[in-house]
Amino acid sequence: MQKPVVVHGIRGYLSRTETFVGNQVTGLQEYAPVVVCHHRSDNREFDIEKMYVISEHRSGIQKARSNVLYSALRKLAAPDVDAAVQWVRQYNPALLHLHYAVDAA
């Protein structure tokens, strides 16, 4: 039987000071973790197989526009949100866990 999926949303995955988040992502043995984040740090201690890094899926003018919007307002561009949502939906998650209130917005 397949495990239910938990999607973990966080802006940056995963700084060395956020090991508590990594423990939450990898510690739920009854669930299959999926991560959606804006960018990835150089810390690979808690990397998992199913991860969508928004900043790695952009190119050209979309990348430039998205970078300006995120740098200035810490907001994701609509095409970035749409692509991440489409990717998440394929896993039919049982739960969305947004690790910080600012990420939920």
Rosetta constraint file for C-alpha pairs under 8 A:
AtomPair CA 3 CA 30 HARMONIC 6.41 0.50
AtomPair CA 3 CA 31 HARMONIC 5.26 0.50
AtomPair CA 3 CA 32 HARMONIC 5.72 0.50
AtomPair CA 4 CA 30 HARMONIC 7.52 0.50
AtomPair CA 4 CA 31 HARMONIC 5.17 0.50
AtomPair CA 4 CA 32 HARMONIC 6.04 0.50
AtomPair CA 4 CA 93 HARMONIC 6.75 0.50
AtomPair CA 4 CA 94 HARMONIC 5.87 0.50
AtomPair CA 5 CA 31 HARMONIC 5.51 0.50
AtomPair CA 5 CA 32 HARMONIC 4.67 0.50
AtomPair CA 5 CA 33 HARMONIC 5.91 0.50
AtomPair CA 5 CA 34 HARMONIC 6.95 0.50
AtomPair CA 5 CA 91 HARMONIC 6.79 0.50
AtomPair CA 5 CA 92 HARMONIC 7.08 0.50
AtomPair CA 5 CA 93 HARMONIC 4.66 0.50
AtomPair CA 5 CA 94 HARMONIC 5.54 0.50
AtomPair CA 5 CA 95 HARMONIC 6.82 0.50
AtomPair CA 6 CA 31 HARMONIC 6.29 0.50
AtomPair CA 6 CA 32 HARMONIC 6.15 0.50
AtomPair CA 6 CA 33 HARMONIC 5.18 0.50
AtomPair CA 6 CA 34 HARMONIC 6.13 0.50
AtomPair CA 6 CA 93 HARMONIC 5.63 0.50
AtomPair CA 6 CA 94 HARMONIC 6.00 0.50
AtomPair CA 6 CA 95 HARMONIC 4.86 0.50
AtomPair CA 6 CA 96 HARMONIC 5.85 0.50
AtomPair CA 6 CA 97 HARMONIC 6.91 0.50
AtomPair CA 7 CA 33 HARMONIC 6.11 0.50
AtomPair CA 7 CA 34 HARMONIC 4.69 0.50
AtomPair CA 7 CA 35 HARMONIC 5.62 0.50
AtomPair CA 7 CA 36 HARMONIC 7.07 0.50
AtomPair CA 7 CA 88 HARMONIC 7.45 0.50
AtomPair CA 7 CA 93 HARMONIC 6.35 0.50
AtomPair CA 7 CA 95 HARMONIC 6.32 0.50
AtomPair CA 7 CA 96 HARMONIC 4.86 0.50
AtomPair CA 7 CA 97 HARMONIC 5.98 0.50
AtomPair CA 8 CA 25 HARMONIC 6.98 0.50
AtomPair CA 8 CA 33 HARMONIC 7.15 0.50
AtomPair CA 8 CA 34 HARMONIC 6.06 0.50
AtomPair CA 8 CA 35 HARMONIC 4.72 0.50
AtomPair CA 8 CA 36 HARMONIC 6.17 0.50
AtomPair CA 8 CA 96 HARMONIC 6.14 0.50
AtomPair CA 8 CA 97 HARMONIC 4.79 0.50
AtomPair CA 8 CA 98 HARMONIC 5.78 0.50
AtomPair CA 8 CA 99 HARMONIC 7.09 0.50
AtomPair CA 9 CA 35 HARMONIC 6.00 0.50
AtomPair CA 9 CA 36 HARMONIC 4.98 0.50
AtomPair CA 9 CA 37 HARMONIC 5.83 0.50
AtomPair CA 9 CA 96 HARMONIC 7.36 0.50
AtomPair CA 9 CA 97 HARMONIC 6.12 0.50
AtomPair CA 9 CA 98 HARMONIC 4.57 0.50
AtomPair CA 9 CA 99 HARMONIC 6.27 0.50
AtomPair CA 9 CA 103 HARMONIC 7.07 0.50
AtomPair CA 9 CA 104 HARMONIC 7.97 0.50
AtomPair CA 10 CA 35 HARMONIC 7.82 0.50
AtomPair CA 10 CA 36 HARMONIC 6.63 0.50
AtomPair CA 10 CA 37 HARMONIC 5.05 0.50
AtomPair CA 10 CA 38 HARMONIC 7.28 0.50
AtomPair CA 10 CA 98 HARMONIC 6.17 0.50
AtomPair CA 10 CA 99 HARMONIC 5.80 0.50
AtomPair CA 10 CA 100 HARMONIC 6.97 0.50
AtomPair CA 10 CA 103 HARMONIC 6.03 0.50
AtomPair CA 11 CA 37 HARMONIC 5.00 0.50
AtomPair CA 11 CA 38 HARMONIC 4.93 0.50
AtomPair CA 11 CA 39 HARMONIC 6.54 0.50
AtomPair CA 11 CA 103 HARMONIC 6.31 0.50
AtomPair CA 12 CA 37 HARMONIC 5.76 0.50
AtomPair CA 12 CA 38 HARMONIC 5.81 0.50
AtomPair CA 12 CA 39 HARMONIC 4.90 0.50
AtomPair CA 12 CA 40 HARMONIC 5.43 0.50
AtomPair CA 12 CA 41 HARMONIC 6.66 0.50
AtomPair CA 13 CA 37 HARMONIC 6.27 0.50
AtomPair CA 13 CA 38 HARMONIC 7.93 0.50
AtomPair CA 13 CA 39 HARMONIC 6.41 0.50
AtomPair CA 13 CA 40 HARMONIC 4.71 0.50
AtomPair CA 13 CA 41 HARMONIC 5.85 0.50
AtomPair CA 14 CA 18 HARMONIC 6.29 0.50
AtomPair CA 14 CA 19 HARMONIC 7.61 0.50
AtomPair CA 14 CA 21 HARMONIC 7.87 0.50
AtomPair CA 14 CA 22 HARMONIC 7.25 0.50
AtomPair CA 14 CA 40 HARMONIC 6.41 0.50
AtomPair CA 14 CA 41 HARMONIC 5.69 0.50
AtomPair CA 14 CA 43 HARMONIC 6.26 0.50
AtomPair CA 14 CA 44 HARMONIC 7.71 0.50
AtomPair CA 14 CA 46 HARMONIC 7.46 0.50
AtomPair CA 15 CA 19 HARMONIC 7.56 0.50
AtomPair CA 15 CA 41 HARMONIC 6.02 0.50
AtomPair CA 15 CA 42 HARMONIC 7.84 0.50
AtomPair CA 15 CA 43 HARMONIC 6.26 0.50
AtomPair CA 16 CA 43 HARMONIC 6.45 0.50
AtomPair CA 18 CA 22 HARMONIC 6.80 0.50
AtomPair CA 19 CA 23 HARMONIC 6.08 0.50
AtomPair CA 20 CA 24 HARMONIC 6.32 0.50
AtomPair CA 21 CA 25 HARMONIC 6.22 0.50
AtomPair CA 21 CA 99 HARMONIC 7.37 0.50
AtomPair CA 22 CA 26 HARMONIC 6.12 0.50
AtomPair CA 22 CA 46 HARMONIC 5.42 0.50
AtomPair CA 23 CA 27 HARMONIC 5.29 0.50
AtomPair CA 23 CA 46 HARMONIC 7.84 0.50
AtomPair CA 24 CA 28 HARMONIC 6.55 0.50
AtomPair CA 25 CA 33 HARMONIC 6.10 0.50
AtomPair CA 25 CA 46 HARMONIC 7.98 0.50
AtomPair CA 26 CA 33 HARMONIC 6.95 0.50
AtomPair CA 26 CA 46 HARMONIC 7.23 0.50
AtomPair CA 28 CA 32 HARMONIC 7.75 0.50
AtomPair CA 28 CA 33 HARMONIC 7.93 0.50
AtomPair CA 33 CA 48 HARMONIC 7.70 0.50
AtomPair CA 33 CA 50 HARMONIC 7.34 0.50
AtomPair CA 34 CA 48 HARMONIC 7.61 0.50
AtomPair CA 34 CA 49 HARMONIC 7.94 0.50
AtomPair CA 34 CA 50 HARMONIC 5.13 0.50
AtomPair CA 34 CA 51 HARMONIC 5.82 0.50
AtomPair CA 35 CA 48 HARMONIC 7.79 0.50
AtomPair CA 35 CA 50 HARMONIC 6.49 0.50
AtomPair CA 35 CA 51 HARMONIC 4.64 0.50
AtomPair CA 35 CA 52 HARMONIC 6.21 0.50
AtomPair CA 36 CA 51 HARMONIC 5.88 0.50
AtomPair CA 36 CA 52 HARMONIC 4.80 0.50
AtomPair CA 36 CA 53 HARMONIC 6.06 0.50
AtomPair CA 36 CA 54 HARMONIC 7.48 0.50
AtomPair CA 36 CA 84 HARMONIC 7.13 0.50
AtomPair CA 36 CA 88 HARMONIC 7.92 0.50
AtomPair CA 37 CA 51 HARMONIC 7.85 0.50
AtomPair CA 37 CA 52 HARMONIC 6.40 0.50
AtomPair CA 37 CA 53 HARMONIC 5.10 0.50
AtomPair CA 37 CA 54 HARMONIC 6.19 0.50
AtomPair CA 38 CA 53 HARMONIC 5.52 0.50
AtomPair CA 38 CA 54 HARMONIC 4.76 0.50
AtomPair CA 38 CA 55 HARMONIC 5.66 0.50
AtomPair CA 39 CA 53 HARMONIC 5.62 0.50
AtomPair CA 39 CA 54 HARMONIC 6.47 0.50
AtomPair CA 39 CA 55 HARMONIC 5.56 0.50
AtomPair CA 39 CA 56 HARMONIC 7.55 0.50
AtomPair CA 40 CA 53 HARMONIC 6.75 0.50
AtomPair CA 47 CA 51 HARMONIC 7.90 0.50
AtomPair CA 52 CA 84 HARMONIC 7.07 0.50
AtomPair CA 52 CA 87 HARMONIC 7.63 0.50
AtomPair CA 53 CA 57 HARMONIC 6.97 0.50
AtomPair CA 54 CA 58 HARMONIC 7.21 0.50
AtomPair CA 54 CA 80 HARMONIC 6.47 0.50
AtomPair CA 54 CA 84 HARMONIC 6.94 0.50
AtomPair CA 55 CA 63 HARMONIC 7.75 0.50
AtomPair CA 58 CA 62 HARMONIC 6.32 0.50
AtomPair CA 58 CA 63 HARMONIC 4.92 0.50
AtomPair CA 59 CA 63 HARMONIC 4.73 0.50
AtomPair CA 59 CA 64 HARMONIC 7.77 0.50
AtomPair CA 60 CA 64 HARMONIC 6.60 0.50
AtomPair CA 61 CA 65 HARMONIC 6.08 0.50
AtomPair CA 62 CA 66 HARMONIC 5.90 0.50
AtomPair CA 63 CA 67 HARMONIC 5.98 0.50
AtomPair CA 64 CA 68 HARMONIC 6.31 0.50
AtomPair CA 65 CA 69 HARMONIC 6.27 0.50
AtomPair CA 65 CA 77 HARMONIC 7.88 0.50
AtomPair CA 66 CA 70 HARMONIC 6.03 0.50
AtomPair CA 66 CA 76 HARMONIC 6.76 0.50
AtomPair CA 66 CA 77 HARMONIC 5.55 0.50
AtomPair CA 66 CA 80 HARMONIC 7.79 0.50
AtomPair CA 67 CA 71 HARMONIC 5.86 0.50
AtomPair CA 68 CA 72 HARMONIC 5.92 0.50
AtomPair CA 69 CA 73 HARMONIC 5.74 0.50
AtomPair CA 69 CA 74 HARMONIC 6.73 0.50
AtomPair CA 69 CA 75 HARMONIC 5.98 0.50
AtomPair CA 69 CA 76 HARMONIC 6.76 0.50
AtomPair CA 69 CA 77 HARMONIC 6.79 0.50
AtomPair CA 70 CA 74 HARMONIC 4.20 0.50
AtomPair CA 70 CA 75 HARMONIC 4.80 0.50
AtomPair CA 70 CA 76 HARMONIC 5.78 0.50
AtomPair CA 70 CA 77 HARMONIC 7.67 0.50
AtomPair CA 71 CA 75 HARMONIC 7.97 0.50
AtomPair CA 76 CA 80 HARMONIC 6.32 0.50
AtomPair CA 76 CA 81 HARMONIC 6.46 0.50
AtomPair CA 77 CA 81 HARMONIC 6.45 0.50
AtomPair CA 78 CA 82 HARMONIC 6.10 0.50
AtomPair CA 79 CA 83 HARMONIC 6.10 0.50
AtomPair CA 80 CA 84 HARMONIC 6.19 0.50
AtomPair CA 81 CA 85 HARMONIC 6.05 0.50
AtomPair CA 82 CA 86 HARMONIC 6.10 0.50
AtomPair CA 83 CA 87 HARMONIC 6.20 0.50
AtomPair CA 84 CA 88 HARMONIC 6.16 0.50
AtomPair CA 85 CA 89 HARMONIC 6.10 0.50
AtomPair CA 86 CA 90 HARMONIC 6.88 0.50
AtomPair CA 87 CA 91 HARMONIC 7.73 0.50
AtomPair CA 88 CA 92 HARMONIC 7.16 0.50
AtomPair CA 88 CA 93 HARMONIC 7.44 0.50
AtomPair CA 89 CA 93 HARMONIC 7.13 0.50
AtomPair CA 98 CA 103 HARMONIC 6.30 0.50
AtomPair CA 98 CA 104 HARMONIC 5.79 0.50
AtomPair CA 99 CA 103 HARMONIC 7.09 0.50
AtomPair CA 100 CA 104 HARMONIC 6.74 0.50
AtomPair CA 101 CA 105 HARMONIC 6.88 0.50
